Amino acid sequence: MTAPKPFAPDTTRVWQRMLSGRRLDLLDPSPLDIEIADIAHGLARVARWNGQTGGAHIFSVAQHTLLVEAVMREQTPRVDAKFRLAALLHDAPEYVIGDMISPFKAVLGGDYKAVEKRLLTAIHVRFGLPPMLSDEITQQIKAADRGAAYLEATQLAGFARAEAKRLFGRDPGLPPATQRDYLTPWTAAKAEKRFLQRFRSVFESL
């Protein structure tokens, strides 16, 4: 039997069609092809922790980004609205490339990060953010991300507190009511709706 011929470079599809009708090129993403409705829809259907979380529904990336933004507000209450928007969008490329757990990203190495970086840059430009954030703001977002990961790990993903502290750092100290809300996995429809609501609230305050 003859082995199938590989695709020629000019026939390999490197774009994804979105529900909005946009066609997003993964190698050269244009800000003009990025819509917040597509981001919200996609992130609400992507599972954190490879789906290994408790609850009746997946814990979505959309819900995670809302938690990260809430942690950032708790840690740095006077942070500028555009950087709260950046926190909300920090995982936005995953609406196209999915959520890969950190160990798998380490296995893949630089190629994954290059695609992710190009997408995030285009998303920032689309919504009026700096293409590249300052180191200070990047570190603030990473700190909030680690705080959210600690809560998710201990309350949803089965990690012991000592293990989560070693891997992700300390409990960010969110108010109990906020924790209950953001750490109860929502339906995809609810996650999508709340992501869009929060995006519009922050974006309109810029």
BELWO-V922381 format. One record per residue. RES is the residue in one small letter. SS is DSSP state (2 for helix, 1 for strand, 0 for the rest). PSI is psi in degrees with one decimal (NA if undefined). OMEGA is omega in whole degrees, -180 to 180 (none if undefined). Layout:
RES;SS;PSI;OMEGA
RES;SS;PSI;OMEGA
This chain:
m;0;134.6;180
t;0;132.9;179
a;0;142.4;179
p;0;145.2;179
k;0;141.3;177
p;0;155.1;177
f;0;139.6;172
a;0;149.8;-177
p;2;-35.5;-176
d;2;-4.5;178
t;2;-2.8;180
t;0;124.2;-177
r;0;124.2;179
v;0;24.4;178
w;1;158.9;176
q;1;135.3;175
r;1;132.2;-179
m;0;164.1;179
l;0;-25.7;178
s;0;-13.1;-176
g;0;-10.4;178
r;0;149.9;176
r;1;107.2;-173
l;1;118.9;178
d;1;121.3;-177
l;0;-26.0;180
l;0;-29.0;-179
d;0;68.6;-174
p;0;131.7;178
s;0;135.3;175
p;2;-27.2;-178
l;2;-17.1;-179
d;2;11.4;-178
i;0;125.7;179
e;0;137.7;-178
i;2;-31.4;178
a;2;-37.8;177
d;2;-42.0;179
i;2;-49.2;-178
a;2;-44.4;-179
h;2;-45.2;-178
g;2;-47.5;-177
l;2;-30.4;180
a;0;-13.0;-178
r;0;8.2;177
v;0;127.8;-176
a;1;135.7;168
r;2;159.3;174
w;2;29.0;-177
n;2;27.5;179
g;2;2.6;-177
q;0;63.4;180
t;0;154.1;177
g;0;165.5;179
g;0;165.2;-177
a;0;-18.2;-178
h;0;164.4;172
i;0;155.9;170
f;0;107.1;-169
s;1;160.5;175
v;2;-34.2;177
a;2;-45.4;179
q;2;-38.0;177
h;2;-44.5;-178
t;2;-34.1;175
l;2;-38.8;177
l;2;-43.0;179
v;2;-43.8;180
e;2;-35.7;177
a;2;-40.9;177
v;2;-41.1;179
m;2;-41.9;178
r;2;-35.5;179
e;2;-40.7;-176
q;2;-37.0;-179
t;0;76.2;-172
p;0;-22.5;-178
r;0;11.9;-178
v;0;143.1;-178
d;0;147.1;-177
a;2;-34.8;-178
k;2;-26.4;178
f;2;-24.0;170
r;2;-36.7;176
l;2;-41.3;178
a;2;-38.1;177
a;2;-41.3;180
l;2;-30.7;-176
l;0;7.9;-171
h;0;-27.0;178
d;0;16.1;-176
a;0;-33.4;178
p;0;-19.6;-178
e;2;-9.3;173
y;2;-17.7;178
v;2;-45.2;-171
i;2;-2.4;179
g;0;173.5;-180
d;0;111.8;176
m;0;132.8;180
i;0;152.9;-174
s;2;-41.5;179
p;2;-36.1;-179
f;2;-35.8;175
k;2;-39.7;180
a;2;-35.7;179
v;2;-42.0;-177
l;2;-35.2;178
g;0;-143.5;-166
g;2;-31.3;-175
d;2;-44.5;180
y;2;-46.7;-177
k;2;-33.1;179
a;2;-44.6;178
v;2;-44.5;-180
e;2;-43.0;-179
k;2;-42.5;179
r;2;-42.7;180
l;2;-44.7;-178
l;2;-37.4;177
t;2;-45.3;179
a;2;-39.0;179
i;2;-43.0;177
h;2;-47.3;-179
v;2;-41.4;-179
r;2;-36.0;-175
f;0;22.9;170
g;0;21.7;177
l;0;158.8;175
p;0;138.1;178
p;0;-38.9;177
m;0;129.4;178
l;0;156.5;176
s;0;158.5;179
d;2;-37.0;-179
e;2;-47.6;-179
i;2;-39.6;178
t;2;-42.4;-180
q;2;-34.9;177
q;2;-42.3;179
i;2;-41.2;179
k;2;-38.1;178
a;2;-42.4;178
a;2;-37.5;178
d;2;-42.3;178
r;2;-38.8;177
g;2;-42.5;177
a;2;-41.5;180
a;2;-37.9;177
y;2;-46.7;-179
l;2;-44.6;180
e;2;-42.7;-178
a;2;-45.1;-175
t;2;-30.6;-175
q;2;-18.5;-176
l;0;-30.3;-169
a;0;8.2;171
g;0;15.1;179
f;0;141.5;170
a;0;152.6;-178
r;2;-41.2;-179
a;2;-40.6;179
e;2;-43.6;179
a;2;-38.9;178
k;2;-40.5;180
r;2;-37.9;-176
l;2;-36.7;-170
f;2;-12.6;-178
g;0;-158.4;-170
r;0;164.2;172
d;0;128.8;-176
p;0;-8.4;174
g;0;37.5;175
l;0;149.6;175
p;0;144.8;-176
p;2;-41.3;-179
a;2;-38.9;178
t;2;-42.8;178
q;2;-46.3;-179
r;2;-41.7;-179
d;2;-55.8;-173
y;2;-16.7;-178
l;0;13.0;168
t;0;108.8;-174
p;0;130.6;-178
w;0;165.2;169
t;0;161.7;177
a;2;-40.0;-179
a;2;-42.0;180
k;2;-42.2;180
a;2;-43.1;179
e;2;-45.9;-178
k;2;-45.8;-177
r;2;-34.2;175
f;2;-47.0;-180
l;2;-40.9;179
q;2;-45.2;-179
r;2;-40.7;177
f;2;-48.8;-177
r;2;-39.1;179
s;2;-45.9;-178
v;2;-44.7;-177
f;2;-40.3;-178
e;0;-14.1;179
s;0;-2.7;-179
l;0;NA;none
